[in-house]
Amino acid sequence: MRGVTRPAADEPLPAADPGRHAVGGLVRALVLPVARGLPWRPLAAGGALGLLIAAGTRLHSGGVQPWLALLHLRAAALAFGLGLAFLFDDPARHTTATVPVRRLVRAGLRVALVAPVAVGWWGAAVLLVPAEGRPPLGDVTLEVAATAVLALAAAAAAVRLWEEPEPGLAAAAVVLVAGVAAPLLMPDRWTLFVQLGVDRWDEAHRAWAWVLAGAAPAWVACTVEPVRRPVSGWSRSSPRP
């Protein structure tokens, strides 16, 4: 038909979404630098302490009871959470703020790199507990996941509120105080740290599920870049005096 032009056979078709491919390439390029910059020492220290606590169940000469193994695993989860509180430590945070990748993507990349390590650590902690003394692993894993996400949310909140480049120490202090004080100060009807064999076990772990469901969006919300307001009375879009 006249008036209709067909593209040449060798003419390249337009990319479906060049921006998406560009961001994907940037993320792949960031993997190695982010992995090198992760605070591996605090993570390793928290993980090693947690494994030592879990291995302590094998030191009981009369065999370990499930209720005692539960206490060991909860303490191990707290130790690993202290290490995770340092995950967002980045001394060069203010010099890398202009990287053309959102903070949520950079933080998510850190979590994605550590997630396999966390899964392997939890598997090792469980295997260190004698099989006859292991508590219900599904419910305890829920507690461990909620503790880990709460630690990440505390660190992300410090970055969000104070732009702290290394919030790990403060976040770890918050996690430690909360982990020690919560079982002592929470009312019995609200406590999350119930013992095995009580009627409120299932109810408490439904509460743990709610804690996890609330901590994950809180972490995401704290990871999004804050909208900065102009300090002076004029904005960039308004003409300077």
C-alpha positions as CSV (number, residue, x, y, z in Angstrom):
1,M,0.0,0.0,0.0
2,R,1.1,3.5,-0.7
3,G,2.1,5.8,2.2
4,V,3.1,2.8,4.3
5,T,6.9,2.3,4.9
6,R,8.3,-0.9,6.2
7,P,11.4,-1.0,8.4
8,A,14.5,-2.4,6.7
9,A,15.2,-6.0,7.4
10,D,18.4,-5.1,9.2
11,E,17.0,-2.3,11.2
12,P,17.1,-3.1,14.9
13,L,13.9,-3.1,16.8
14,P,13.5,-0.7,19.7
15,A,14.2,-2.1,23.2
16,A,11.2,-3.0,25.2
17,D,12.4,-1.2,28.3
18,P,15.9,0.1,28.1
19,G,15.7,1.7,31.6
20,R,15.0,-1.7,33.1
21,H,17.9,-3.3,31.4
22,A,20.1,-0.4,32.5
23,V,19.1,-0.8,36.2
24,G,19.6,-4.5,36.0
25,G,23.1,-4.0,34.7
26,L,23.8,-1.5,37.5
27,V,22.6,-4.0,40.1
28,R,24.8,-6.8,38.6
29,A,27.7,-4.4,38.6
30,L,27.1,-3.6,42.3
31,V,27.1,-7.2,43.5
32,L,30.8,-7.6,44.0
33,P,31.5,-4.1,45.5
34,V,28.6,-4.5,47.9
35,A,29.7,-8.0,48.9
36,R,33.2,-6.7,49.6
37,G,31.8,-3.8,51.7
38,L,29.5,-5.9,53.9
39,P,30.4,-5.9,57.6
40,W,31.4,-9.5,57.6
41,R,33.2,-9.4,61.0
42,P,30.2,-8.5,63.1
43,L,28.1,-10.9,61.1
44,A,30.6,-13.7,61.7
45,A,30.9,-12.8,65.4
46,G,27.2,-12.9,65.9
47,G,26.9,-16.1,63.9
48,A,29.8,-17.8,65.7
49,L,28.3,-16.8,69.1
50,G,24.9,-18.2,68.1
51,L,26.4,-21.5,67.1
52,L,28.3,-21.8,70.3
53,I,25.1,-21.2,72.3
54,A,23.3,-23.8,70.2
55,A,26.2,-26.3,70.6
56,G,25.9,-25.8,74.4
57,T,22.9,-28.1,74.3
58,R,25.3,-31.0,73.9
59,L,27.1,-30.2,77.1
60,H,24.2,-31.4,79.3
61,S,25.2,-34.9,80.6
62,G,21.7,-36.0,81.2
63,G,20.5,-35.2,77.7
64,V,18.8,-32.0,76.6
65,Q,15.1,-31.4,77.1
66,P,13.1,-29.6,74.4
67,W,12.3,-26.7,76.7
68,L,16.0,-26.2,77.4
69,A,16.9,-26.5,73.7
70,L,14.3,-23.9,73.0
71,L,16.0,-21.4,75.3
72,H,19.4,-22.1,73.6
73,L,17.9,-21.6,70.1
74,R,16.2,-18.3,71.2
75,A,19.5,-17.1,72.6
76,A,21.3,-18.1,69.5
77,A,18.8,-16.2,67.4
78,L,19.3,-13.1,69.5
79,A,23.1,-13.4,69.0
80,F,22.7,-13.7,65.2
81,G,20.3,-10.8,65.3
82,L,23.0,-8.7,66.9
83,G,25.3,-9.4,64.0
84,L,22.5,-8.6,61.5
85,A,22.1,-5.2,63.1
86,F,25.4,-4.2,61.6
87,L,24.3,-5.2,58.0
88,F,23.7,-1.6,56.9
89,D,26.9,-0.2,58.2
90,D,28.5,1.7,55.4
91,P,31.2,4.3,56.2
92,A,31.0,5.6,52.6
93,R,27.2,6.1,52.7
94,H,27.3,9.8,52.2
95,T,29.7,9.6,49.3
96,T,27.7,6.9,47.5
97,A,24.3,8.5,47.9
98,T,24.3,9.6,44.3
99,V,24.5,6.1,42.9
100,P,21.7,5.8,40.3
101,V,20.1,2.9,42.2
102,R,17.5,3.5,44.9
103,R,18.5,2.9,48.5
104,L,15.9,0.1,48.7
105,V,17.6,-1.7,45.9
106,R,21.0,-1.3,47.5
107,A,19.7,-2.4,50.9
108,G,17.8,-5.3,49.3
109,L,21.0,-6.4,47.6
110,R,22.8,-6.5,51.0
111,V,20.0,-8.7,52.4
112,A,20.0,-10.9,49.4
113,L,23.7,-11.5,49.7
114,V,23.4,-12.4,53.4
115,A,20.2,-14.5,53.1
116,P,21.9,-17.7,52.0
117,V,24.4,-17.3,54.9
118,A,21.6,-16.8,57.3
119,V,19.7,-19.9,56.1
120,G,22.9,-22.0,56.3
121,W,23.6,-20.6,59.8
122,W,20.1,-21.6,61.0
123,G,20.5,-25.1,59.5
124,A,23.8,-25.5,61.3
125,A,22.3,-24.3,64.6
126,V,19.5,-26.8,64.4
127,L,21.8,-29.6,63.6
128,L,23.9,-28.8,66.7
129,V,20.9,-29.5,68.9
130,P,20.4,-33.2,69.5
131,A,17.5,-34.6,67.5
132,E,15.7,-35.9,70.6
133,G,15.6,-32.4,72.1
134,R,14.7,-30.2,69.2
135,P,11.5,-28.1,69.7
136,P,9.0,-27.7,66.9
137,L,11.3,-26.3,64.2
138,G,8.6,-24.5,62.1
139,D,7.5,-22.4,65.1
140,V,11.0,-21.7,66.2
141,T,12.1,-20.7,62.7
142,L,9.2,-18.2,62.7
143,E,10.7,-16.7,65.9
144,V,14.2,-16.5,64.3
145,A,12.9,-14.9,61.1
146,A,10.9,-12.3,63.1
147,T,14.0,-11.5,65.3
148,A,16.2,-11.1,62.2
149,V,13.8,-8.8,60.4
150,L,13.3,-6.7,63.6
151,A,17.1,-6.3,63.8
152,L,17.2,-5.2,60.1
153,A,14.3,-2.8,60.7
154,A,16.1,-1.2,63.7
155,A,19.2,-0.6,61.6
156,A,17.2,0.8,58.7
157,A,15.3,3.1,61.1
158,A,18.6,4.6,62.3
159,V,19.7,5.2,58.8
160,R,16.3,6.7,57.9
161,L,16.0,9.0,60.9
162,W,19.6,10.2,61.5
163,E,21.4,9.3,58.2
164,E,23.8,7.4,60.4
165,P,26.5,5.8,58.2
166,E,27.2,3.1,60.8
167,P,24.0,2.4,62.8
168,G,25.0,-1.1,63.8
169,L,26.2,-0.4,67.3
170,A,23.0,1.5,68.3
171,A,20.7,-1.0,66.5
172,A,22.5,-3.9,68.2
173,A,22.0,-2.2,71.6
174,V,18.3,-1.8,70.9
175,V,17.9,-5.4,69.8
176,L,19.8,-6.7,72.9
177,V,17.8,-4.6,75.3
178,A,14.5,-5.6,73.7
179,G,15.5,-9.3,73.5
180,V,16.4,-9.3,77.2
181,A,13.7,-7.1,78.6
182,A,10.7,-8.3,76.5
183,P,10.4,-11.7,78.3
184,L,10.7,-10.0,81.7
185,L,8.5,-7.0,81.2
186,M,5.7,-8.1,78.8
187,P,2.5,-9.1,80.5
188,D,1.7,-12.8,80.6
189,R,-1.2,-12.4,78.3
190,W,0.9,-10.7,75.7
191,T,4.2,-12.6,76.0
192,L,5.7,-14.1,72.9
193,F,8.2,-16.3,74.7
194,V,6.0,-19.1,75.9
195,Q,7.3,-22.5,76.9
196,L,6.6,-25.8,75.3
197,G,3.5,-27.7,76.2
198,V,1.4,-24.7,77.3
199,D,-2.0,-24.0,75.8
200,R,-0.9,-20.6,74.5
201,W,1.9,-21.9,72.2
202,D,-0.1,-21.7,69.0
203,E,-1.6,-18.3,70.0
204,A,1.9,-16.9,70.7
205,H,3.2,-18.0,67.4
206,R,0.3,-16.4,65.6
207,A,1.5,-13.3,67.3
208,W,5.0,-14.0,66.1
209,A,3.6,-14.1,62.6
210,W,2.0,-10.7,63.1
211,V,5.3,-9.4,64.3
212,L,7.1,-10.6,61.2
213,A,4.3,-9.3,59.0
214,G,4.7,-5.8,60.6
215,A,8.5,-5.7,60.8
216,A,9.0,-6.4,57.0
217,P,6.9,-3.4,55.8
218,A,8.6,-1.3,58.5
219,W,12.0,-2.2,57.2
220,V,10.9,-1.4,53.6
221,A,9.4,2.0,54.7
222,C,12.6,2.9,56.5
223,T,14.8,1.9,53.6
224,V,13.0,4.2,51.1
225,E,14.9,7.5,50.6
226,P,13.4,10.3,52.6
227,V,11.9,13.3,50.8
228,R,14.1,16.2,51.8
229,R,12.5,19.5,52.3
230,P,14.4,22.7,51.3
231,V,16.3,24.1,54.3
232,S,15.9,27.7,53.1
233,G,12.7,29.5,52.1
234,W,13.2,28.8,48.4
235,S,13.3,25.6,46.5
236,R,15.3,24.7,43.5
237,S,12.5,25.3,41.2
238,S,12.0,28.8,42.4
239,P,14.2,31.6,41.2
240,R,17.0,32.7,43.5
241,P,16.9,36.2,44.9
